[in-house]
Amino acid sequence: MALFEAEISIELREILLKDRPKALYKISSKGTVPVLQINSETIIDESLDIMIWVINKSKINWLEHEKTKQLEMIRVNDTDFKYWLDRYKYSDRYPNKTHEEYQKKCGEFLSSYNSILKSKIYLFGEQYQLVDIALFPFIRQCAHINSNWFENNFKNLNTWLNKIKLSSLFLSIMNKYNI
C-alpha cells in the first residue's frame, strides 16, 4: 500500500508460499515475503522497513503524528499480537490452549485498539498513518477468523477496518494474480 500511495513503480512477482522459487532465496536468504530489491546491494525484506524506506523516499506523511508511539505500537503488534494471532488462526497446531483462549488473548489487543478509536477515525487522528497501514493486515486476518465475534465486540475497530478495506488505496492494490 505504501509503494502504491507513493507512486513508486515496482515489478510485482506473486509467489506461492508453499512453493517458493529459488530466485527468492537468492535475493533474501530468509525466503519470506515481502522482499523489495532496490538494486544488487540493497534488499529490504521486512514490511515495516519497506514502508519506512518508502516514506523516506516520498512525500507521503504517514509518520507526521507521534512517530515514536506509532513505531512502538507497530513493534508490539508485530511481536506480541502476531504471536497470539498465529495461535488463534491455527489453534489446531498449538494445542497448549483452546481456540477460545487464543481468541481471548487477541481480544485484549483488539480492545485496546478499539478504545483508541472511540474518539478518532484512525489510530492517530483523522488521516491514516503508518500504524494504520502496518496493523491493518493483522487485524484483517483476525477479523476473518470469526467475523461475528469481531464485529460484535470491536465496533470501532470494525468501522476502522471497513474504512480501510473500502478505501481507494486498498482497492487499487488488491488484485488477484494467476500463478
Backbone bond lengths (Angstrom), bond angles and torsions (degrees), N, CA, C in turn:
res aa  C-N    CA-C-N  psi(-1)  N-CA   C-N-CA  omega(-1)  CA-C   N-CA-C  phi
1 M - - - 1.448 - - 1.527 110.60 -
2 A 1.334 115.72 -37.70 1.462 119.10 -179.85 1.526 110.83 -65.54
3 L 1.312 117.26 -43.31 1.458 121.02 179.48 1.532 110.89 -60.53
4 F 1.323 116.47 -42.83 1.455 120.74 179.33 1.530 110.50 -66.13
5 E 1.328 116.23 -45.89 1.471 120.64 -179.11 1.520 111.21 -59.75
6 A 1.336 116.44 -36.98 1.457 120.91 -178.51 1.531 112.50 -85.57
7 E 1.330 115.91 -0.58 1.461 122.36 -179.56 1.521 111.97 57.20
8 I 1.337 115.44 41.26 1.457 121.64 175.55 1.520 107.78 -94.25
9 S 1.316 115.70 121.41 1.460 120.67 -178.61 1.524 110.03 -76.84
10 I 1.314 114.59 136.57 1.464 120.91 178.36 1.516 109.07 -137.85
11 E 1.316 115.22 160.96 1.451 120.92 169.63 1.520 105.84 -100.39
12 L 1.319 115.28 112.14 1.455 121.11 -176.46 1.514 109.41 -88.65
13 R 1.330 115.53 132.06 1.459 121.03 176.85 1.516 108.41 -125.00
14 E 1.300 114.97 109.08 1.460 121.71 179.01 1.527 108.04 -79.58
15 I 1.335 116.57 136.96 1.464 120.01 178.44 1.518 110.06 -131.96
16 L 1.302 115.21 158.72 1.454 121.21 170.91 1.520 107.31 -91.61
17 L 1.309 117.05 124.12 1.470 119.69 -178.00 1.520 112.11 -64.03
18 K 1.334 117.00 -28.35 1.465 119.16 179.14 1.527 112.30 -80.88
19 D 1.333 117.10 -5.67 1.456 121.93 179.05 1.528 108.81 -142.23
20 R 1.322 115.49 64.27 1.466 121.01 -175.29 1.528 110.37 -71.09
21 P 1.318 116.73 131.47 1.466 119.80 -179.25 1.524 111.95 -72.30
22 K 1.319 115.63 151.69 1.471 121.26 178.51 1.521 110.99 -60.28
23 A 1.326 116.44 -30.77 1.468 120.23 179.59 1.526 111.69 -60.18
24 L 1.326 116.66 -32.07 1.464 120.13 177.52 1.519 110.45 -63.33
25 Y 1.342 116.39 -43.46 1.466 120.40 -179.72 1.527 112.17 -70.32
26 K 1.318 117.01 -24.78 1.467 119.67 175.90 1.525 110.47 -69.42
27 I 1.329 115.65 -34.20 1.464 120.11 179.18 1.524 110.48 -78.84
28 S 1.339 116.87 -45.52 1.464 122.08 -177.88 1.524 109.13 -139.70
29 S 1.298 116.72 119.50 1.465 120.85 -178.92 1.527 112.25 -62.95
30 K 1.324 117.33 -20.44 1.467 120.54 178.49 1.524 111.58 -67.72
31 G 1.313 116.79 -30.37 1.463 120.94 -179.55 1.512 113.92 66.64
32 T 1.315 116.47 24.10 1.467 120.54 179.38 1.522 109.63 -104.10
33 V 1.299 115.04 164.25 1.458 120.43 177.36 1.512 108.78 -121.24
34 P 1.299 119.05 150.74 1.457 126.83 1.95 1.522 112.30 -81.70
35 V 1.313 114.45 160.69 1.460 122.73 173.34 1.518 106.69 -133.00
36 L 1.307 115.73 131.90 1.457 120.84 176.77 1.524 107.68 -116.90
37 Q 1.323 115.41 115.00 1.462 120.45 175.87 1.520 107.29 -98.47
38 I 1.317 115.33 111.09 1.452 120.69 -177.93 1.528 110.04 -84.85
39 N 1.313 115.04 -43.52 1.469 122.45 173.31 1.522 106.80 -157.55
40 S 1.321 117.90 -173.72 1.470 119.46 -175.24 1.525 113.19 -65.49
41 E 1.327 117.44 -22.17 1.466 120.46 179.76 1.521 113.94 -98.41
42 T 1.316 117.59 -21.18 1.461 120.70 -173.10 1.519 111.14 -115.15
43 I 1.337 114.53 110.85 1.455 123.07 178.37 1.529 106.76 -124.97
44 I 1.316 116.90 131.54 1.466 121.30 176.36 1.520 107.06 -119.58
45 D 1.337 116.03 119.71 1.469 118.76 -174.77 1.525 113.74 -123.72
46 E 1.305 115.62 32.67 1.466 122.11 172.64 1.527 107.80 -134.04
47 S 1.318 116.66 133.43 1.467 121.32 -177.65 1.523 112.20 -54.03
48 L 1.322 116.54 -48.86 1.465 120.08 -178.28 1.523 110.99 -61.89
49 D 1.314 116.88 -42.83 1.468 120.18 179.29 1.527 111.45 -63.23
50 I 1.332 116.74 -37.06 1.465 120.26 176.74 1.527 109.48 -63.86
51 M 1.328 116.83 -45.92 1.464 119.88 -179.03 1.527 111.71 -63.63
52 I 1.321 117.33 -40.37 1.468 119.98 178.68 1.526 110.36 -67.44
53 W 1.324 117.48 -39.18 1.462 120.83 175.72 1.532 109.65 -58.38
54 V 1.329 116.70 -45.13 1.466 121.86 179.37 1.526 110.17 -61.17
55 I 1.318 117.27 -46.84 1.471 121.08 179.98 1.523 110.26 -58.49
56 N 1.329 116.88 -43.26 1.462 120.89 -179.35 1.531 112.87 -68.89
57 K 1.323 117.41 -26.33 1.463 122.16 -178.07 1.525 113.07 -93.38
58 S 1.320 117.54 -4.74 1.458 119.64 -171.70 1.526 110.82 -131.44
59 K 1.312 113.22 -171.14 1.459 120.24 179.61 1.525 112.10 -103.74
60 I 1.337 117.92 6.43 1.461 117.34 179.80 1.524 108.86 -72.50
61 N 1.314 115.44 142.20 1.467 121.34 -171.02 1.528 111.86 -111.50
62 W 1.298 117.42 49.26 1.456 121.52 -175.60 1.527 113.87 -78.05
63 L 1.295 118.13 -3.37 1.470 120.17 176.67 1.523 111.76 -120.18
64 E 1.319 116.78 26.00 1.460 119.33 -176.80 1.534 112.65 -79.13
65 H 1.315 118.15 -18.19 1.464 121.17 -178.81 1.532 110.01 -113.77
66 E 1.321 116.67 113.53 1.466 123.37 171.61 1.531 112.87 50.10
67 K 1.311 114.91 59.46 1.471 122.23 -176.88 1.525 112.40 -50.87
68 T 1.314 117.82 -47.82 1.461 121.12 -177.05 1.526 111.37 -62.38
69 K 1.321 116.76 -43.25 1.467 120.60 179.08 1.521 111.12 -66.49
70 Q 1.327 116.93 -39.51 1.468 119.53 177.30 1.529 110.50 -60.96
71 L 1.319 116.69 -48.07 1.468 120.27 -177.74 1.526 111.56 -64.37
72 E 1.317 117.33 -35.79 1.467 120.16 176.87 1.525 111.00 -67.86
73 M 1.311 117.09 -41.85 1.455 120.93 178.52 1.535 110.63 -62.81
74 I 1.318 116.69 -39.90 1.461 121.26 176.99 1.528 110.02 -64.86
75 R 1.331 116.99 -43.16 1.463 120.55 179.94 1.528 110.82 -59.74
76 V 1.309 116.78 -47.15 1.464 120.99 179.75 1.529 110.14 -62.84
77 N 1.304 116.67 -42.70 1.458 120.79 178.66 1.526 111.34 -62.05
78 D 1.340 116.23 -46.26 1.466 120.88 -176.05 1.526 113.30 -70.46
79 T 1.310 117.20 -20.49 1.465 119.57 179.00 1.529 110.38 -105.55
80 D 1.302 117.33 -67.29 1.462 121.32 -172.53 1.533 112.97 -69.72
81 F 1.341 117.26 -52.92 1.462 118.93 -179.01 1.520 110.87 -64.18
82 K 1.322 117.46 -43.81 1.472 120.75 -178.90 1.521 111.14 -59.69
83 Y 1.328 117.35 -37.05 1.468 121.60 177.22 1.529 110.29 -55.64
84 W 1.337 116.10 -49.53 1.464 120.28 -178.33 1.525 112.04 -74.36
85 L 1.324 116.49 -34.36 1.458 119.99 177.47 1.527 111.01 -61.09
86 D 1.313 117.85 -44.65 1.476 120.83 178.54 1.518 111.10 -59.31
87 R 1.316 116.84 -39.62 1.466 120.55 -179.44 1.527 111.72 -73.29
88 Y 1.314 115.83 -35.11 1.464 120.61 176.83 1.529 109.80 -68.33
89 K 1.298 116.60 -45.92 1.460 122.02 -177.56 1.530 111.57 -66.93
90 Y 1.322 116.37 -37.92 1.470 121.74 -177.33 1.527 110.35 -120.97
91 S 1.319 116.32 49.64 1.472 120.37 -174.00 1.530 112.53 -59.27
92 D 1.318 118.17 -26.60 1.470 120.24 178.07 1.530 111.75 -66.00
93 R 1.313 117.89 -22.42 1.473 121.99 177.85 1.529 111.99 -85.34
94 Y 1.325 116.41 -13.80 1.470 121.98 -175.79 1.531 109.04 -126.58
95 P 1.328 117.46 78.16 1.468 120.25 -174.11 1.533 115.30 -76.54
96 N 1.329 118.18 4.07 1.468 120.72 -179.71 1.526 112.38 -64.60
97 K 1.322 116.12 -28.97 1.465 121.57 179.19 1.525 108.18 -134.36
98 T 1.308 115.14 165.54 1.469 119.66 178.18 1.526 109.90 -81.96
99 H 1.301 114.94 163.85 1.460 121.58 176.01 1.528 110.13 -56.56
100 E 1.318 116.79 -40.58 1.466 121.94 -179.49 1.528 111.71 -66.43
101 E 1.341 116.84 -36.58 1.468 119.46 178.09 1.529 110.69 -66.23
102 Y 1.332 116.21 -39.99 1.461 119.58 176.89 1.530 110.45 -66.17
103 Q 1.318 116.35 -39.74 1.452 121.14 177.44 1.533 109.95 -60.38
104 K 1.322 116.20 -43.55 1.464 120.83 -179.72 1.530 111.26 -61.49
105 K 1.334 117.41 -41.56 1.470 120.77 178.72 1.531 110.42 -63.59
106 C 1.329 116.87 -42.48 1.469 119.98 176.06 1.524 109.88 -62.17
107 G 1.317 115.81 -40.22 1.456 121.14 -179.51 1.515 113.22 -58.49
108 E 1.317 117.53 -31.60 1.469 120.80 178.20 1.528 110.60 -61.78
109 F 1.316 116.32 -44.14 1.468 120.63 178.14 1.531 110.23 -68.32
110 L 1.329 115.15 -46.22 1.464 119.85 -178.68 1.526 111.12 -60.00
111 S 1.327 117.09 -37.27 1.468 120.89 178.46 1.526 111.72 -62.20
112 S 1.328 115.73 -40.44 1.469 118.07 179.50 1.527 110.71 -66.97
113 Y 1.326 117.29 -40.38 1.466 120.11 176.67 1.529 110.05 -64.65
114 N 1.317 115.78 -42.40 1.468 121.41 -179.87 1.531 110.91 -59.73
115 S 1.320 116.60 -41.22 1.473 121.11 178.98 1.523 111.85 -63.32
116 I 1.327 116.25 -41.85 1.467 120.58 178.73 1.524 110.29 -58.73
117 L 1.333 115.20 -37.43 1.467 120.63 -174.28 1.529 113.84 -82.50
118 K 1.324 117.72 4.71 1.474 120.18 176.00 1.515 111.50 -64.06
119 S 1.324 116.25 -34.04 1.458 119.90 -174.64 1.524 113.67 -117.80
120 K 1.337 117.00 7.92 1.465 120.28 -177.48 1.519 109.60 -139.55
121 I 1.308 114.97 155.05 1.469 119.86 174.93 1.522 109.67 -77.07
122 Y 1.326 115.71 -42.44 1.467 121.87 178.88 1.524 108.14 -120.50
123 L 1.304 117.46 171.59 1.464 121.52 -171.01 1.523 114.04 -63.21
124 F 1.349 117.25 -26.15 1.452 119.97 179.60 1.523 112.61 -128.15
125 G 1.313 116.75 28.76 1.454 118.03 175.79 1.507 114.38 142.75
126 E 1.305 115.12 -150.84 1.460 121.94 -173.82 1.527 113.68 -95.65
127 Q 1.320 117.24 -5.10 1.464 122.13 175.52 1.520 107.87 -130.62
128 Y 1.334 115.02 146.89 1.454 115.25 -179.09 1.515 110.89 -67.72
129 Q 1.307 112.25 151.03 1.452 122.48 -179.30 1.525 107.93 -125.07
130 L 1.308 116.22 -178.53 1.463 121.17 179.53 1.523 111.07 -54.40
131 V 1.309 118.05 -42.81 1.461 121.67 -177.39 1.532 111.38 -59.57
132 D 1.306 118.13 -37.96 1.464 121.00 178.85 1.523 110.66 -64.55
133 I 1.314 115.99 -45.03 1.461 120.78 -177.95 1.529 110.37 -70.74
134 A 1.316 117.57 -35.70 1.465 121.22 -179.36 1.533 112.36 -72.29
135 L 1.321 117.90 -38.28 1.460 121.16 -179.14 1.519 112.85 -81.35
136 F 1.306 116.11 -27.17 1.457 121.76 -174.66 1.540 114.64 -48.71
137 P 1.339 120.58 -51.03 1.470 118.57 -177.08 1.531 113.37 -61.36
138 F 1.323 116.91 -34.49 1.463 120.93 -179.68 1.526 111.06 -72.39
139 I 1.325 115.89 -43.07 1.465 120.28 178.55 1.535 108.96 -64.79
140 R 1.289 116.71 -40.28 1.467 121.69 179.28 1.531 110.61 -61.52
141 Q 1.335 116.62 -45.64 1.468 120.59 176.42 1.517 111.05 -58.40
142 C 1.307 115.99 -46.93 1.459 121.23 -177.96 1.527 110.64 -62.76
143 A 1.304 116.94 -43.82 1.466 121.25 -179.30 1.520 111.46 -62.23
144 H 1.307 117.72 -34.42 1.465 121.38 -176.68 1.527 113.17 -76.01
145 I 1.308 118.28 -15.06 1.468 120.48 178.55 1.524 109.81 -67.39
146 N 1.326 115.56 -46.03 1.464 120.72 177.61 1.527 107.04 -147.10
147 S 1.315 115.27 88.34 1.465 120.05 -173.09 1.524 112.60 -63.84
148 N 1.334 118.50 -34.63 1.473 120.03 178.45 1.517 111.05 -63.94
149 W 1.314 117.60 -46.88 1.467 122.11 177.83 1.518 109.69 -58.34
150 F 1.325 117.17 -46.67 1.460 121.57 -178.15 1.530 110.89 -62.98
151 E 1.317 116.95 -51.80 1.469 121.54 -176.83 1.526 112.13 -62.54
152 N 1.326 117.59 -38.35 1.463 121.38 -177.25 1.523 113.42 -76.07
153 N 1.314 117.79 -26.89 1.463 121.00 -174.46 1.522 114.71 -103.21
154 F 1.314 117.50 -18.34 1.468 120.56 -173.14 1.534 109.63 -135.54
155 K 1.308 115.56 64.90 1.471 120.70 -173.23 1.523 112.95 -61.37
156 N 1.320 117.98 -43.87 1.472 120.78 179.44 1.526 110.50 -65.25
157 L 1.302 115.87 -42.87 1.461 120.99 179.86 1.526 110.46 -67.32
158 N 1.310 116.89 -36.13 1.460 120.73 177.11 1.531 110.90 -65.39
159 T 1.328 116.80 -40.10 1.470 120.64 176.12 1.522 109.86 -62.45
160 W 1.336 116.79 -45.32 1.469 122.85 177.72 1.526 110.40 -58.37
161 L 1.328 116.26 -47.16 1.463 121.47 -179.14 1.526 110.83 -60.44
162 N 1.325 116.24 -47.60 1.461 119.82 -179.38 1.517 112.29 -65.89
163 K 1.326 116.97 -34.80 1.468 120.38 177.96 1.532 109.79 -61.53
164 I 1.316 116.83 -42.37 1.468 119.98 179.16 1.529 110.44 -72.52
165 K 1.332 117.54 -41.68 1.474 120.25 179.71 1.522 112.51 -62.03
166 L 1.322 116.89 -29.17 1.461 121.28 -179.74 1.531 113.25 -96.20
167 S 1.325 115.99 1.12 1.464 119.35 -178.92 1.529 110.73 -70.86
168 S 1.311 115.26 151.00 1.465 119.25 177.82 1.527 110.50 -62.63
169 L 1.321 117.69 -31.88 1.464 120.94 178.01 1.523 110.36 -60.97
170 F 1.315 117.29 -51.85 1.461 120.75 -178.80 1.525 110.98 -65.86
171 L 1.302 116.77 -46.79 1.470 120.03 -178.73 1.516 112.39 -62.76
172 S 1.328 117.60 -28.96 1.456 121.61 179.61 1.527 113.27 -70.77
173 I 1.315 116.87 -25.69 1.467 118.92 -176.49 1.524 113.71 -104.97
174 M 1.311 117.46 -8.87 1.467 120.29 -176.18 1.521 112.15 -87.85
175 N 1.294 115.12 72.14 1.454 121.04 177.28 1.522 109.15 -104.68
176 K 1.308 116.31 144.40 1.464 121.85 173.99 1.515 107.71 -92.87
177 Y 1.310 116.03 135.73 1.453 121.22 -179.68 1.525 109.56 -117.41
178 N 1.309 115.58 142.03 1.460 120.22 174.56 1.520 107.76 -84.56
179 I 1.318 115.39 125.89 1.467 118.99 178.00 1.507 110.23 -126.24
